[in-house]
């Protein structure tokens, strides 16, 4: 029977955030909260503070200068067999993502060698995105002049037939010596039309770089769905109630479309009576150390940064910069204090309830499709010793008997139903 349907807009296949963390611990901490708030699937990061461990899918280069952090249920389908310095890559949802960090200390010859390695890895991989901090200047992406690095980069990426996604001249870096556009995003010509909403974000990152956020649209046609999309929890189904409700229902004869509509209404009513509705999409929780105080301090940092940027070249520039530096210190201190308190509470809870939250936290890292089970016997013994209470190998001896103490005789137990002859 025909059912009226309507097309839902096709959701993006991936939502990507690109950011240079400036080797800052607080910036990497804030990134974990930003990923949850902005519903990011993949973070392309460079100059990270440290590499993360499972269960997070964190793919890093050989010298911890670039990484790809996979979130939101995305699947890593392919990754390099061996890590190389200053860049890494992964195939996620059918798209090859390259994360690159070319530090300023690299000479032009070394920069050219790095790009040659990237081209060697990316040459036959499509569709493709190459993103990162290249520390290169060219008028094509909003710089005032084109320098040698910019020319080398443009020539190299032309080999891959990659288009520049940067638009406008919004700075991606704001340091003590000025502003520049050095965080760049390139995409293969077949993928570029699918990338939407590329923008330099105003999110506060605690880094001297701004985050870049963009989405990759899904080219698959949207699936037709019913006008009223209902979901029930099948585990709560009361089959007897459902059968009785359907047996007492009647659909009077009439036009086909009206009968189909009435039948669907009857089925929906029966499902509502016999099953509980599902909760729908779960709301993403904040990171464990996040507090309202830290959220307020982040807002203050964002406001102080904007005031400091507007005051550049004015008499109050020094005061605004000092206020911004003070707000940053308070935010770093609050994050550090909150993480330390949460860790202390977790350790205290281990002694109170060995099967509680600490146990679940550890087990969450050891189960699931992305989990990596520890293979080191020493590590396994340490985990077991921390999670489970220890029983002495030697049984406890009875207390010593004092001299002259009365010791009752040992007798055989006799069941009350039987008598001893």
C-alpha positions in Angstrom: 0.0 0.0 0.0 1.4 3.4 -0.9 2.6 5.5 2.1 3.2 9.2 1.9 6.9 10.0 2.1 9.1 13.0 2.1 12.9 13.4 1.5 15.1 14.3 4.4 18.2 16.4 3.8 21.2 14.1 3.4 23.5 14.5 6.5 27.2 15.3 6.0 29.4 12.2 5.8 32.0 13.9 8.0 32.5 17.1 10.0 36.1 18.0 10.3 38.1 20.3 12.6 41.6 21.4 11.7 43.9 23.0 14.3 47.5 23.6 15.3 47.7 23.0 19.0 51.0 25.0 19.4 52.3 22.2 21.7 49.9 23.5 24.4 48.5 21.1 27.0 45.5 23.3 27.8 44.7 23.7 24.0 44.7 19.9 23.7 42.4 19.6 26.7 40.0 22.1 25.3 40.0 20.4 21.9 38.4 17.3 23.5 35.5 19.4 24.8 35.2 21.3 21.5 34.9 18.0 19.6 31.9 17.0 21.7 30.2 20.4 21.5 30.7 20.9 17.8 29.9 17.2 16.9 33.2 16.7 15.1 33.9 13.4 13.4 37.6 13.9 12.6 40.2 16.3 14.1 43.2 17.1 11.9 45.8 18.4 14.4 49.4 19.5 14.3 52.1 20.3 16.8 50.2 18.3 19.5 51.1 18.4 23.2 51.2 14.6 23.4 49.9 11.5 21.6 46.7 10.0 23.1 46.2 6.3 23.9 43.3 3.9 23.2 40.3 3.8 23.1 40.6 7.0 21.1 41.7 6.5 17.5 44.7 8.7 17.4 47.0 8.3 14.4 50.3 10.2 14.7 53.4 10.7 12.6 56.9 9.4 13.5 58.0 12.5 15.5 54.6 13.5 17.2 54.2 16.6 15.0 50.9 15.8 13.2 48.0 13.5 14.0 44.4 12.5 13.0 41.9 12.0 15.8 38.9 10.0 14.7 35.7 10.5 16.7 31.9 10.2 16.2 31.8 6.5 15.1 33.9 7.1 11.9 35.8 4.1 10.8 39.5 3.9 9.9 39.7 1.8 6.8 43.4 2.2 6.0 46.5 3.7 7.6 50.2 3.9 6.7 52.3 0.7 7.3 55.1 2.8 8.8 55.0 6.3 10.2 56.9 9.1 8.6 58.0 12.5 10.1 55.9 15.6 9.9 52.8 14.0 8.3 50.4 11.1 8.6 47.3 9.9 6.8 44.3 7.6 7.1 41.4 6.6 4.9 38.2 7.3 6.8 34.7 6.8 5.3 36.3 6.3 1.9 38.3 9.6 2.0 42.0 9.9 2.4 42.9 12.6 5.0 46.5 13.9 5.3 47.6 15.8 8.4 50.8 17.9 7.9 53.0 20.1 10.1 56.0 21.8 8.4 57.7 23.8 11.2 59.5 27.0 10.4 62.9 25.5 11.2 62.8 23.4 8.1 65.0 24.7 5.3 63.6 25.0 1.8 65.4 21.8 0.8 63.9 20.0 3.7 60.4 21.5 3.0 60.7 20.3 -0.6 61.7 16.8 0.6 58.7 16.7 2.9 56.3 17.6 0.1 57.9 14.9 -2.1 57.2 12.3 0.6 53.6 13.5 0.8 53.1 13.3 -3.0 54.6 9.8 -3.0 52.0 8.6 -0.4 49.1 10.5 -1.9 49.7 10.1 -5.7 47.3 7.2 -6.2 44.9 7.9 -3.4 41.6 9.5 -4.2 39.4 11.3 -3.0 42.0 13.3 -1.0 42.3 16.1 1.6 45.7 17.5 2.6 45.4 19.8 5.6 47.8 21.4 8.1 50.2 24.1 9.1 52.7 24.6 6.2 54.2 27.9 7.4 54.1 29.0 3.8 53.1 32.5 2.5 51.4 33.2 -0.9 48.9 35.7 -2.1 46.7 32.9 -3.3 45.5 32.3 0.3 45.4 35.9 1.6 49.1 36.7 2.4 50.5 40.0 1.4 53.5 38.4 -0.5 54.5 35.1 -2.0 57.6 33.6 -0.6 59.7 30.6 -1.7 57.9 28.2 0.5 54.5 29.2 -1.0 55.8 28.7 -4.5 57.2 25.2 -3.7 53.9 24.3 -2.1 51.7 25.4 -5.0 53.9 23.5 -7.5 53.8 20.4 -5.4 50.0 20.3 -4.8 49.4 21.0 -8.5 50.9 17.5 -9.1 48.1 16.1 -7.0 45.4 18.2 -8.8 44.4 19.5 -5.4 42.3 22.7 -5.1 42.8 25.2 -2.3 39.8 25.5 0.0 40.9 28.6 1.9 38.7 31.6 1.1 39.2 35.2 2.1 42.1 36.6 4.2 41.0 35.8 7.7 44.1 35.0 9.7 44.6 31.5 11.0 47.5 32.5 13.2 47.7 35.4 15.6 51.1 35.8 17.4 53.0 38.5 19.2 54.6 39.6 15.9 51.4 39.8 13.9 48.8 37.8 11.9 49.2 35.4 9.0 47.4 32.7 7.0 49.5 29.5 7.3 46.9 26.8 8.1 45.7 25.5 4.7 43.3 22.9 3.4 43.6 21.3 0.0 41.2 18.8 -1.6 41.3 16.8 -4.8 39.3 18.3 -7.6 36.6 15.6 -7.5 36.1 16.1 -3.7 36.2 19.9 -3.5 32.6 20.4 -4.7 31.3 18.3 -1.9 33.1 20.3 0.9 30.7 22.9 2.4 30.9 25.6 5.0 34.7 25.8 5.1 35.5 28.7 7.6 38.0 29.9 10.1 36.1 29.4 13.3 35.8 31.9 16.2 36.0 29.1 18.7 38.4 29.7 21.6 41.2 27.2 21.2 43.8 28.4 23.8 46.3 28.1 20.9 47.7 31.0 18.9 46.0 29.3 15.9 42.4 29.4 15.0 40.4 26.3 14.3 39.1 25.6 10.7 35.8 23.7 10.5 34.2 22.2 7.4 31.9 19.4 6.3 32.0 16.9 3.5 28.5 16.4 2.0 27.1 13.0 1.3 26.6 12.4 -2.4 24.2 9.5 -1.9 20.6 10.3 -2.6 18.5 10.8 0.6 16.4 7.9 1.6 12.6 8.4 1.6 11.2 8.2 5.1 7.7 8.3 6.6 6.3 11.6 7.4 6.1 10.7 11.1 9.2 8.8 12.0 8.5 6.7 15.1 10.9 4.4 16.9 10.1 2.0 19.7 12.1 -0.1 22.1 11.5 -3.7 20.9 12.8 -5.0 24.2 9.7 -3.6 26.0 7.2 -5.3 23.7 4.1 -6.8 25.4 3.0 -9.3 22.7 -0.3 -10.0 24.4 -1.3 -6.3 24.6 -0.2 -5.8 21.0 -2.3 -8.8 19.8 -5.4 -7.6 21.7 -5.1 -4.1 20.5 -4.8 -5.2 16.8 -7.6 -7.7 17.2 -10.0 -5.0 18.4 -9.0 -2.6 15.7 -11.0 -2.3 12.5 -10.2 -0.5 9.2 -13.4 0.3 7.4 -13.4 -0.1 3.6 -12.8 2.9 1.5 -10.2 4.5 -0.9 -6.8 2.8 -0.9 -4.9 5.8 0.5 -7.4 6.3 3.3 -7.3 2.7 4.3 -3.4 2.8 4.3 -3.5 5.9 6.5 -6.0 4.4 9.0 -4.1 1.1 9.1 -0.8 2.9 9.9 -2.6 4.9 12.6 -3.9 1.7 14.2 -0.4 0.1 14.1 1.1 3.2 15.6 -1.5 3.2 18.4 -0.9 -0.5 19.1 2.9 0.1 19.3 2.4 3.0 21.6 0.2 0.9 23.9 2.5 -2.2 23.9 6.0 -0.7 23.7 8.0 2.2 25.1 9.3 4.9 22.8 13.1 5.0 22.2 15.0 7.9 23.5 16.4 8.9 20.1 19.8 10.3 19.7 21.8 10.5 22.9 23.1 13.8 24.0 26.9 14.0 24.0 28.2 14.5 27.5 31.0 16.8 28.4 34.5 15.6 29.2 34.9 14.3 32.7 36.7 17.4 34.1 34.4 20.0 32.5 32.7 22.4 34.9 30.6 25.6 34.7 33.6 27.5 36.1 35.8 26.4 33.2 33.1 27.2 30.7 32.9 30.8 32.1 36.7 31.2 32.0 36.7 30.1 28.4 34.1 32.7 27.5 36.2 35.3 29.4 39.3 34.3 27.4 37.4 34.6 24.2 36.3 38.1 25.1 39.8 39.1 26.3 41.3 37.8 23.1 38.9 39.9 20.9 39.6 43.0 23.0 43.4 42.4 22.6 43.1 42.0 18.9 41.1 45.2 18.5 43.5 47.2 20.7 46.5 46.4 18.5 48.3 49.7 17.7 46.2 51.7 20.3 47.3 53.2 23.7 45.5 50.5 25.7 47.2 47.6 23.8 49.5 46.7 26.7 46.6 46.6 29.2 44.5 44.4 27.0 47.3 42.0 26.3 48.0 41.7 30.1 44.3 41.1 30.7 44.3 38.4 28.0 47.4 36.7 29.5 45.8 36.8 33.0 42.6 35.1 31.7 44.6 32.4 30.0 46.5 31.7 33.2 43.3 31.3 35.1 41.8 29.0 32.5 44.9 26.8 32.5 45.0 26.6 36.3 41.3 25.8 36.5 41.6 22.9 34.0 44.7 21.5 35.8 42.9 21.7 39.2 39.7 20.1 37.9 41.6 17.2 36.3 43.6 16.6 39.5 40.5 16.6 41.7 38.7 14.2 39.3 41.6 11.9 39.4 41.8 12.0 43.2 38.1 11.2 43.4 38.5 8.3 41.0 41.3 6.9 43.1 39.3 7.2 46.3 36.3 5.5 44.7 38.5 2.4 43.8 38.9 1.7 47.6 35.1 2.2 48.2 33.7 0.3 45.3 36.0 -2.0 43.3 33.2 -2.6 40.7 32.1 1.0 40.3 33.1 3.8 38.0 36.9 3.1 38.0 36.3 -0.5 37.0 33.9 0.6 34.2 36.4 3.2 33.0 39.2 0.6 32.6 36.9 -1.9 31.1 35.7 0.6 28.5 39.3 0.8 27.3 39.5 -2.9 26.9 36.3 -3.7 25.1 34.8 -2.7 21.8 35.9 -2.9 18.1 38.6 -0.3 18.5 40.0 -1.5 21.8 43.5 -2.8 22.0 43.9 -5.6 24.5 47.2 -5.3 26.4 49.6 -8.1 25.5 52.3 -7.4 28.0 52.1 -9.8 30.9 53.6 -7.2 33.2 50.9 -4.7 32.2 48.1 -7.3 32.6 49.3 -8.1 36.1 49.4 -4.4 37.1 45.8 -3.9 35.8 44.5 -7.0 37.6 46.3 -6.0 40.8 44.7 -2.5 40.6 41.2 -3.7 39.8 40.8 -6.7 42.1 41.5 -7.1 45.8 44.4 -9.4 46.6 44.0 -12.6 48.6 47.0 -13.8 50.5 48.6 -16.9 49.1 49.2 -18.5 52.6 46.0 -19.1 54.6 45.8 -17.1 57.8 46.8 -19.2 60.9 44.5 -19.4 64.0 45.5 -17.2 66.9 47.9 -18.9 69.4 46.2 -20.7 72.3 47.1 -19.5 75.7 48.3 -21.9 78.3 45.5 -23.4 80.5 42.7 -22.4 78.1 39.8 -24.7 77.7 39.6 -26.3 74.2 36.3 -28.1 73.4 36.5 -31.6 72.0 35.8 -32.2 68.3 32.6 -34.1 67.7 30.9 -35.5 64.7 27.8 -33.7 63.4 24.6 -35.8 63.9 21.5 -35.1 61.7 18.4 -34.8 63.9 16.5 -37.3 61.8 18.9 -40.1 62.5 20.1 -41.7 65.8 23.5 -43.2 66.4 23.3 -46.9 67.4 
